[in-house]
Each structure stands twice: as structure tokens, then as C-alpha cells.
Amino acid sequence: MKSRAFAAYATAFIATIMSACSNSDEYMPAGQWEATEDLYVYTTNDHPLKIAFVIEKGEICAVSKKPVIRKDLGYLQVSCAKGSGWEITGKFKKLSK
């Protein structure tokens, strides 16, 4: 009896964790965001950091809603006219939903 209750609890726990982790749309670039200052965009979301390009102040990009956490930094995925990559400061102003 106890093993069935434990199995049901474990299944519910795993299902909850899986559903919380499955919303990948929050990590994809979306919307229109204006850079509030010049920003470095990196080729990957982990060390070593290699600059792919610079977003200039006023440039419009799509930015992910949530950061991907790696070590001590949160990386936002960005997509701009110059390319795509990862940014760590989040210094953008939202222009659209």
C-alpha cells in the first residue's frame, strides 16, 4: 500500500517538474526591444565568452523572456539584424508585446 502511494507521489512530482521545464518559448527571442546602451553579444551561453557582435544603443532586437542560467550569469537569447547570440546585461526597453 505504501509503495503505491509513494509511486503515485513520485509520478506526480516528476510530471510537475517536467511540465515546468518544458516551456521553451520563454527562452526564445520574441518581441521588439530597444537597446538602451551598446551591448556585447556572445557566441555561446557559457564560458569562455567570445564576442559575436555589438548591439548599438537604439538598435531593435528580439529578446528571450527568461535568461538561461550558466554558472553565475543569466544569458538572454537575442536575435538582431546583425545576427543572433547571447547577452548578459538585459539593458533593453520593450517596444511591443
RAURMO-V508996 format. One record per backbone hydrogen bond with DSSP energy under -0.5 kcal/mol. CO is the residue of the C=O (numbers start at 1). NH is the residue of the N-H. E is the energy in kcal/mol with one decimal. If there is no record, write none. Layout:
co = [CO/CO]
nh = [NH/NH]
e = [E/E]
//
This chain:
co = [1/2/3/4/5/6/7/8/9/10/11/12/13/14/15/16/17/18/22/23/24/25/26/26/30/32/32/33/34/35/39/41/41/42/50/53/54/55/56/59/60/61/62/63/67/68/68/70/73/73/74/75/76/77/78/79/80/83/85/86/87/90/91/91/93]
nh = [5/6/7/8/9/10/11/12/13/14/15/16/17/18/19/20/21/22/24/26/27/28/65/66/63/95/96/61/93/58/55/52/53/86/43/41/56/39/59/35/81/33/79/30/69/70/75/73/70/75/76/68/87/64/85/62/83/80/78/42/76/92/36/37/34]
e = [-1.9/-2.5/-2.5/-2.5/-2.4/-3.0/-2.4/-2.3/-2.5/-2.5/-2.4/-2.1/-2.2/-2.6/-2.3/-1.8/-1.6/-0.8/-1.9/-1.0/-1.6/-1.4/-0.7/-2.6/-1.7/-3.2/-1.1/-2.7/-2.7/-2.7/-3.1/-3.5/-1.4/-2.2/-2.5/-2.6/-0.6/-2.9/-2.6/-2.4/-0.5/-2.8/-2.3/-1.3/-0.6/-0.5/-2.8/-2.6/-2.8/-0.5/-0.5/-2.8/-2.6/-2.1/-2.0/-2.8/-0.7/-3.4/-2.5/-3.7/-3.4/-2.0/-2.3/-0.5/-3.0]
//
